[in-house]
Amino acid sequence: MKCPFCGNSGGSVIDSRPVEGSSVVRRRRECHACKKRFTTFERIESMPLMVIKKDKRREVFDRNKLQEGILLACQKRPISLDTVEKIVSEIEEELQDYIMEVSSKVIGEIVLRKLRKLDEVAYVRFASVYRQFNDIDTFLKELKKLKRRNRHKGNVHKWLSRRG
């Protein structure tokens, strides 16, 4: 490892420990030449996940692109940036189950599932772009489905509370 202070490549590891909650290892090193200490982080280099688009093109998965799409759907909603970042991280974690490739359809459905639980308006906004709503009737159908789901969920909650 090259010293960031003097450029010498001779040095040794003084301390090594995993970073909590990740697959990263933090190492404290000391340069043999200048005796200064510095920290490095080591992580497994993973193969990039490829996204298969509708037109069969392939592109590298882009966390920022995913986050921008979710932020756009959540614009002017009471949803914090931390919440959006958490959702993006959860989606990335789910996508780790896919070895090399995942379709954009799978990613879109995961986003919809997360937004449906979080905020109905953000869900409909994202769905309108993702599912390419062409007219008001398509919006209405989606809103009716959402309303039915909520009514069903409410009935389940009532039934569960009576049994408790």
N, C-alpha and C positions, 0 to 999 in steps of 0.2 A: 504494500500500500504506500503510495506516494504521500509524503508529508506536505500539508497545505501551507506550511510556514517556510520551509527551506527547500522543498522539492526532492529531498533524499528519499530513496525507496526502502531504506532499512529501518525497521521498526518492529515493535512487538505489541501483542494484545495484553493489556493489563487487567481488563474486566470485560465480561461478556454476559449479557442477560437478554431474555426475550422481552419484547415490548408487549405489554398487557393487551390482550384482546386482538392480537394480529399474528401473522406468521413472519414478523420482522425481528431480527436480532440486533441489539444495540451493542457496539463494541467501543471501549475506551482504549486508545492506542498511545504509545509513546515513541517518538522518533529517536533513533540511536544517535543521530548527528547533533541535533539542536536541543534534545531532551524535552521539547514541548509536547503537550498532550492534546489529542483531538479525538472527536467522536465520529464513528462511521455507523451506518445502518446497512444491514445485509438482508436481502429478501430474495425469495425464489423468483427467478425470471420465468414468467408464464408465457405460453403461446397466446398471441392475441386472439380474442374471440371474433369470429367473422359473422356479420349479420347478412342474411340472405334477404334481399329486397323483393318486393312484389314482381318486379320485372326480371328477377333471377340474378341481378348484379350482386356482387359481394363487396362489402366494405367493412373496415375494422370498426368494432363496437366503440362508440364515443360517449363516454359518461356525460360530457358537457352538453352534447346534443340532446340526450335524454333529459337532463336537468332543465335545459331551456324549454323543451316542450311541456314539461310539467309546470314550470314557473309561469309560462304563458297561460295555461289552463287555470292556474291559481291566482292570476292577476286580480288585484282589488278584492280578494277574499281574505278572511281572517286566518290565514295560514302563514306561519313563520318560515323563514328561509331554513332554519334548523329542521323543521318538519319535512320540508321538501328534500333536503340533503339526506335525512334519515330514510325516506322512501327510496331515493335513488340508490343508497347503499344497500337497502334490503333487496331491491331488484337486482343489483349487481351480484349479491350473494346468491340469489335464486338462479341467476344465469351461470353460476359456476358449475351447476349440474350438467350443463351442456359442454361437451368436450371441446369441439373446435368451431362449431357453427350453430347458429340459432336463427330462426326466421323472424323477420320484423313483426309478423303476426303474433308470435308468442310474446314478444316484448310488449306490444300494444295491449294484448289481453291482460298481461300482468299489471301494467300501468292502470288500465281501467278497473281492475279488481281493487287495487290500492286506493284509487281516487273515489270509487263508489263508497268505500268505508269512511273516507275522510270528509268529503264535501260533494254534495250532489251537483252543485253548479259547476265546479271544476270537472267533475265526471262528465257532464253533458258537453261542456266545452271541448274537452279532449276527445270524446266520442265523436263529436260533429266533424272534427278534422280527420281523426283516425279512420272513421268509417265512411267518410266523404258524404255527409248528408247533403243532398241536392236541393231539398225543398222543405217547407214547413211541416208537411205530413210525416216526413222521416223523423223530424224533431219530436213531433207529437207522439209517434209510436214509441220512441225511446223514453219519453217522459212517462207514458202510460205504463211501460214495463217497469220503470223505476218506482212508480207509485204502487204498482201491484206488489213488488218485492218488499217495499216498506210496510204495506198493509199486512202482508204475510208475516213479516218479521215482528210487527206489533202484535198480531194474533198469537204467535209463538211465545212472545214475552208474557202476554196475559195468561196463557195456558200454563207456562212455567211458574209464574208467580202464584197462581191458584193452587198448584201442586205443592209448593214450598211450605 
